[in-house]
Amino acid sequence: MLDQINEVFFEEANELLESLEGYLLSLEENPSDKEIISAVFRIMHTIKGSSAMMEFDSLATIAHRIEDLFFII
């Protein structure tokens, strides 16, 4: 059961990271685009929450710090 849960987590995380990559590349072209900034924030918020739920504390901490950076912008 835990293996299935981990598999779902990593599949979702990979999808989110693929989306994140696209948004970050777009942000490089349009650094003040609030929609892109919000999308990055939401992705990091989701990764943070999922990581915390899975007790991947280091990943949750990193995601939280990145989320904070995009909240400030």
Contact map, one row per residue, 1 for C-alpha under 8 A:
1111100000000000000000000000000000000000000000000000000000000000000000000
1111110000000000000000000000000000000000000000000000000000000000000000000
1111111000000000000000000000000000000000000000000000000000000000000000000
1111111100000000000000000000000000000000000000000000000000000000000000000
1111111110000000000000000000000000000000000000000000000000000000000000000
0111111111000000000000000000000000000000000000000000010000000000000000000
0011111111100000000000000000000000000000000000000000000000000000000000000
0001111111110000000000000000000000000000000000000000000000000000000000000
0000111111111000000000000000000000000000000000000100000000000000000000000
0000011111111100000000000000000000000000000000000000000000000000000000000
0000001111111110000000000000000000000000000000000000000000000000000000000
0000000111111111000000000000000000000000000000000000000000000000000000000
0000000011111111100000000000000000000000000000100000000000000000000000000
0000000001111111110000000000000000000000000000000000000000000000000000000
0000000000111111111000000000000000000000000000000000000000000000000000000
0000000000011111111100000000000000000000001000100000000000000000000000000
0000000000001111111110000000000000000000000000000000000000000000000000000
0000000000000111111111000000000000000000000000000000000000000000000000000
0000000000000011111111100000000000000000000000000000000000000000000000000
0000000000000001111111110000000000000001001000000000000000000000000000000
0000000000000000111111111000000000000000000000000000000000000000000000000
0000000000000000011111111100000000000000000000000000000000000000000000000
0000000000000000001111111110000000010011000000000000000000000000000000000
0000000000000000000111111111000000010001000000000000000000000000000000000
0000000000000000000011111111100000000000000000000000000000000000000000000
0000000000000000000001111111110000010000000000000000000000000000000000000
0000000000000000000000111111111110011000000000000000000000000000000000000
0000000000000000000000011111111000000000000000000000000000000000000000000
0000000000000000000000001111111000000000000000000000000000000000000000000
0000000000000000000000000111111110000000000000000000000000000000000000000
0000000000000000000000000011111110000000000000000000000000000000000000000
0000000000000000000000000010011111001000000000000000000000000000000000000
0000000000000000000000000010011111111000000000000000000000000000000000000
0000000000000000000000000000000111111100000000000000000000000000000000000
0000000000000000000000000000000011111110000000000000000000000000000000000
0000000000000000000000110110000011111111000000000000000000000000000000000
0000000000000000000000000010000111111111100000000000000000000000000001001
0000000000000000000000000000000001111111110000000000000000000000000001000
0000000000000000000000100000000000111111111000000000000000000000000000000
0000000000000000000100110000000000011111111100000000000000000000001001000
0000000000000000000000000000000000001111111110000000000000000000001001100
0000000000000000000000000000000000000111111111000000000000000000001000000
0000000000000001000100000000000000000011111111100000000000000000000000000
0000000000000000000000000000000000000001111111110000000000000011011000000
0000000000000000000000000000000000000000111111111000000000000011001000000
0000000000000000000000000000000000000000011111111100000000000000000000000
0000000000001001000000000000000000000000001111111110000000010010000000000
0000000000000000000000000000000000000000000111111111000000111111000000000
0000000000000000000000000000000000000000000011111111100000010000000000000
0000000010000000000000000000000000000000000001111111110000010000000000000
0000000000000000000000000000000000000000000000111111111110110000000000000
0000000000000000000000000000000000000000000000011111111110110000000000000
0000000000000000000000000000000000000000000000001111111100000000000000000
0000010000000000000000000000000000000000000000000111111100000000000000000
0000000000000000000000000000000000000000000000000011111110000000000000000
0000000000000000000000000000000000000000000000000011111111110000000000000
0000000000000000000000000000000000000000000000000011001111111000000000000
0000000000000000000000000000000000000000000000000000000111111100000000000
0000000000000000000000000000000000000000000000010011000111111110000000000
0000000000000000000000000000000000000000000000111111000111111111000000000
0000000000000000000000000000000000000000000000010000000011111111100000000
0000000000000000000000000000000000000000000000010000000001111111110000000
0000000000000000000000000000000000000000000110110000000000111111111000000
0000000000000000000000000000000000000000000110010000000000011111111100000
0000000000000000000000000000000000000000000000000000000000001111111110000
0000000000000000000000000000000000000000000100000000000000000111111111000
0000000000000000000000000000000000000001110110000000000000000011111111100
0000000000000000000000000000000000000000000000000000000000000001111111110
0000000000000000000000000000000000000000000000000000000000000000111111111
0000000000000000000000000000000000001101100000000000000000000000011111111
0000000000000000000000000000000000000000100000000000000000000000001111111
0000000000000000000000000000000000000000000000000000000000000000000111111
0000000000000000000000000000000000001000000000000000000000000000000011111
